[in-house]
Amino acid sequence: MRIGLVIHWFDPQRGGAEQWTFQLTQRLLAAGHEVHVVAQGFAAAAAGLPIVPHSLGKIGSRLEFAAAAERKLRTLALDVVHDMGGGWYADVFQSHDGSRLALWERKLASLPRLVRPLKRWMTKQLPRYREFRRLVARQFADPQQIVVAVSKMVAEDYQHYHGVPGEQIRLVYNGVDTERFSPASCRPYREAVRQKLAAREADVLLLFVGHDFQRKGLATALRAAGRLAAERQPVRLLVVGGRPRQRYLRLAQRCGLGDAVTFAGAQNDPLPYYAAADALVLPSFYDPFGLVVLEAAACGMPVVTSRFTGASELLSEGVEGYVLSDPADHEELAQRLQPLLEPALRRRMAEAARRLALRYTFARNCAELLAVYHEVASRRQATAQKACQKVLLPVR
């Protein structure tokens, strides 16, 4: 098939969606498909792939990107166009950010109550948000387009906030590379990284991974870890991603964590940190899927996340981890983390988490997307046949 992929930047180092798209491209090429990539720019790593690149160059706004992508795509004879959330001209639309409107609502819940009315007004009036609304309105306007949701939560958001009919939506969970993320891959790193972090053998190292600290619930994680530390539990918190902003450093000190928290910053390869950790903590206020949940599970690690993380739908309570009902409730999070201080329980959950990840591989993810692509191709073929029959009907 001739497949077109649309993304702002074709660069696996820029973020989760970009890395996922890069991996998808590699899989499609290995399967013999011709892959066209429409993007503003391409990383050096793209030069090693036999793709057909279509660079849009520097673009000032999201609306301009979507319009430029449409102009380019209309000149290409493709079997299917798969947009990753930046454009509006596609056969398959899959936003890795989920519903932008749902995201705004959930982020409001992470703010102090007195601030929420002002922030809500801003989401309606400021140019940046108005541009997003215009973009989103066009992205969900085509009734013939297939909309891929990365979780049931996102599928429900598309229906509730954007009026997308259920029959237009396909649920395709993200997948993980279970060879790269595995207990065997982690083993060589564990001891060295824990020594670097000054983590003792008896310490339970909790891992938080994410760039958007507010949306991912870092404040809740810090308060919960502080609560356990105040009870003299052997807990340490490792924060990977983002920048160690002063407000979170101050909060860590107020929580009494002291040297028991480490801000490692953004990392090109998170695997050594998965290797060093004993459990993943991700109390997100809104995460369409949360690939780090599957990555941690694949490495053999229990997970504690919130019900607003799409990947939580894959977890069985008390089997691979725990799911919070309220991502702002640090008391609930501390209670969920308490059982994980027991090594035997952690081992059982780690084994269950690995088994779960093996059911949601990246190969499975790609196969399900290819099924959607073939659905698009079949529709086009049927439409073409009907058009041909109309032309060939005898004139009476």
Secondary structure, 3 states (H helix, E strand, C coil): CEEEEECCEECCCCCHHHHHHHHHHHHHHHCCCEEEEEECEECHHHHHCCCEEEECCCCCCHHHHHHHHHHHHCCCCCCEEEECCCCCCCCEECCCCCCHHHHHHHHHHCCCCCCHHHHHHHHHHCHHHHHHHHHHHHHCCCCCCEEEECCHHHHHHHHHHHCCCHHHEEECCCCECCCCCCHHHHHHHHHHHHHHCCCCCCCEEEEEECCCHHHHCHHHHHHHHHHHHHCCCCEEEEEECCCCCHHHHHHHHHCCCHHHEEEEECCCCCHHHHHHCCEEEECCCCECCCHHHHHHHHCCCCEEEECCEHHHHHCCECCCEEEECCCCCHHHHHHHHHHHHCHHHHHHHHHHHHHHHHHCEHHHHHHHHHHHHHHHHHHHHHHHHHHHHHHHCCCC
